[in-house]
């Protein structure tokens, strides 16, 4: 049983790490908040005065703002749909006894450790290149004209690239959940003559509810900030400009730090709204 002195010592030892973590998070956020109320143009004289909420009004009033929000939501929703559905199927498959099961699991999980930039470049040059990509050769083999993925199907291309990278994460979480399922329930259902789909719908899927909500929560928080895959493939063209990429364009391409900072605050607010909503869903599932 811990004493008052030991608890105080523990707090004292944790204090430096907590202070460093808070500084790591709060200093950039505070600077972004300050810049958002300024007219700050680094290449055109720097600080040019305080403008209040003008940057916020300009950013949300931009013709690119709401399409960027819509694009962000579509990409996040598409990636979640693919990774959750395929993640469940892969988790069930990997839970079955097979030869080389450990190696298969490593190969399935491997894409998660590939950097987003590398992932985007690999898909762009090896798979989706209209002249020498593997998908183009496959199309020609069946006598069809190759698809110019990054222009004709740009949104689908981004969703596929990001899904490929996040599918291993969903699979790993869902596989862990499946392995915690009591095998006696499945055996009892089999003895009662329940078909495969019925066992999945009434036993496996309800058991995966908590894991699915955790996957959705974590992936959503990270996917709202998607940038690298778009930067190395479409560069925001062909309807793939997300909120994060719009902020990048305002800060670095237009050299308007104040306007971009206002967009950053909007992104933080949007991420927190999604996080709070998802946390309520996760909380309800964990309380069951």
N, C-alpha and C positions, 0 to 999 in steps of 0.2 A: 504494500500500500504506500503510495507516494506521500511524502511529507510536504509541508509548505515550502521548506528550504529547497527540496529537490525540484519542485515545480518552478520556483523562482530561478534556479540554476538552469533549468531546461529552457525557460523563456529567454534568459540572458544569452545562452548559446545559439538559440534560433534567431535572435534579434538581427545580427549582421546580415544573414541570408534574406530575412523578410524585408529589411530596409533596402537591400540591393535590388530585390525583385520589384518592390514598389517603385523605386527610382527608375528601374528599367522600363516599367510600364507607364508611369505617370509623367515623367519628364517629356518624352516624345508627344504624349497626348496633350499635355499643357502647352507645349510649343505650337502644336497644330491648332489648338484653340485660339491662342494669341494671334497667330498668323492669319486665321480666318477672319479677323476683324480689321485686317490691314490691307492696304494696297501695296503689295510687295512684288516688284518686278526685278529680279536679280540682274538681268542683262540690260535693263533700261533705267538705271539709277537707284535700284534697291528700294528702300522704304520711302513711300510717297504719301504717308498719312493714314490716319484711322478712318475707316469707312462704315463702321457699325455693322449692320446686318445686310449691307449691300451685296457682299459676295454670296451670302446664302440665297438672297432673292435672285441674283443672276444665275447661280448654278441650278436652282430648282426651276427657274423660268427658261432655261436653255431648251432648245428643241431636241437636244440629244439626251436629256436627263431621263424622261419616262421610257423611251425606247431602251435605254441602257438598263433600267430597272427591270423591264419586261424580259430582256435578253438574259439577265442574271437569273431571274426566277425560272425561266424555261430551261436553262442549262442545269441549274441545281436540281430541278424536278426531274429532268430526263436522266441525269446521272444517278439520282437516288432510286428511281424506278428500275433502272438496269441493274445496279449493284445489289439491291435488295433481292430482286427476283432471281438473278443468276447466282447471287451469294447463297441463297437458300438451297438451290439445286446443287451447286458445287459442294456445299457443306454436307448435304445428305450423301452425295456420291463419295466424298472423301472419308466419310464415316464407315463405309462398307469395307470389309476385309478384301485386300487385293495385294498382288505381288508388287513390291517396291513402293509400298504406301508412303513411307517416310520421304523418299525422293520425289514422289508425285506432289506431296504437300509442299515441299520446298520450292518446286518449280511453279506451283500455283501462287504462292505467296511472294515470289521473287519480284514481280513488277512493282510492288509497293515500295521497294527500296531504290527504285530508279528515280533520279531527279526529274522534276516536272519539265525542265528545259530539254533534257536528253530525251525524255519520253515524247515530247512534241516533235523534236527533230527526227527521231526514228520513224514515227508514223508519217511525217511529212515526206521524207525522202525514200524510205524503204517500202512503204505500203501505199501511200496516196499520191505518189508522183504520177502524173498522167501519161508519162512516156515510159519510165522504167520501173514503176512501182509494182509490187506483187499483185495488188488488186487489178491493175491495168492489164497485166499479163493474163490474169484469170478471166477477165472480161473478154479479151481477144480470143482466148482458148474456146470460149463458148460462142464466138462469132458476134459479140456485141461491141459497140463503141465504148472505149474507156470513159469513166466518169471523172470529171475534173472536181474532185472532192472538195477542195478548199474554197471553191467559188460556187459551184452548182449545188453542193450540199454542205455548206460551211457549218451551219448549226449542228447538223448531225455528226459531222467530222469532229468538232470540238467535244461533243457529248461522248462519242466513242473513245476518243483519246483519254479524256479524264476518267471515264468509266473503267477503262483498262487499268489505269493506275490505282483506282480506289477499290476495285473489285476484290483484291486479295485481303484488304482490311475487313471488309464486310464478311467475306468467307471465313476468316480466322475467328471473328467474334461469334458468328453463327455456328461454326463447327464446335467451338467450346461449349456453346449452349446446348447443342444436340448431344454432345458427349455426357452432359449432366442429366440427361433424361433417363428416368428409371426404365430399364429394359423390360421389367416385368409388365409395365402397362402395354407395351407393344406386343409382348408375347400373349397377354391375356386377350387383346383385341384379335390377334391372329387365331387363337383357339376358338373365339366366338364367331369366326368366319367373316370378320370385317374386311372389306376390300382395301387395297393399297391407298386409294384416294381418300377413303373415309378415315383411315388411320392418320393420314397426313393432315386432313382438315380438322379433325376433332382432338388429336393428341399432340402431334408435332408442332403444328402452327401455333396453337395457344401457348405451348411451352416456349416458343421462340419470341413471343410478343415483347418481353422485356429487352431481349438482345436486339430486336429490330428497332425499337425506339432509341436505344443507345447508339446504334449505328447511324440512324437518321440524325440524331442530335449532333454527334461529333462531326459527321461528314458535312452537314449543313453549315456549321460554323466555319469550317475550312473552305468549303466550296464558294461561299459568298465572297471570298478574297481571291478567286481564281484569276491568274494573270499570265504566268509564264507560258502556258500552253498556247494562249491566244497570241502572245507577243511573238513567238517563234514560228507561228503558222499563218494566221490570217492578218495579224497586226490590227485587229479591230474592224477589218473590212467585211463586206458582204453580210452585214447584220449580226456580227459577233462581238460588238463593243459592249462589254459589261460595265457596271458602275466603277469597278476598280480600274479598268482600262481607260475609262473616261477621265478619272482623276489623274492618271498618269499623263494623259494628253494635255490636260490643263496645266499641270505643274511643269513638266519637262519640255513638251513640244511648244506650248504657248508661253512658257516661262512666266506663268502667273501663279505664284506660290499661294497668295491669299485665296484666290478662287479655288485652287486645288485643295487647300486646307479645309475650306467650307465643305467641299465634296467629301473629304475624309471624315469630317464630323457626321455628315449624313450617313456615311457607310457604317460608322460606329453605332449610330442610333438604330439603323436597320438591322445590324447584326445582333444588337441587344434585344430588339423586339422579337426576332426569330428565336433567340436563345431562351427568352422568358416563356414564350409560348410552348416551345419544345420541352422546357424543363417542367412545365405544368403537366404535359402529357407523360413524360418520363416518371414524374412523381406519382401520378395516378396508377401507372402500370406497376411501379415498385411497391405500392401499398396494397396491391391485390394479394 
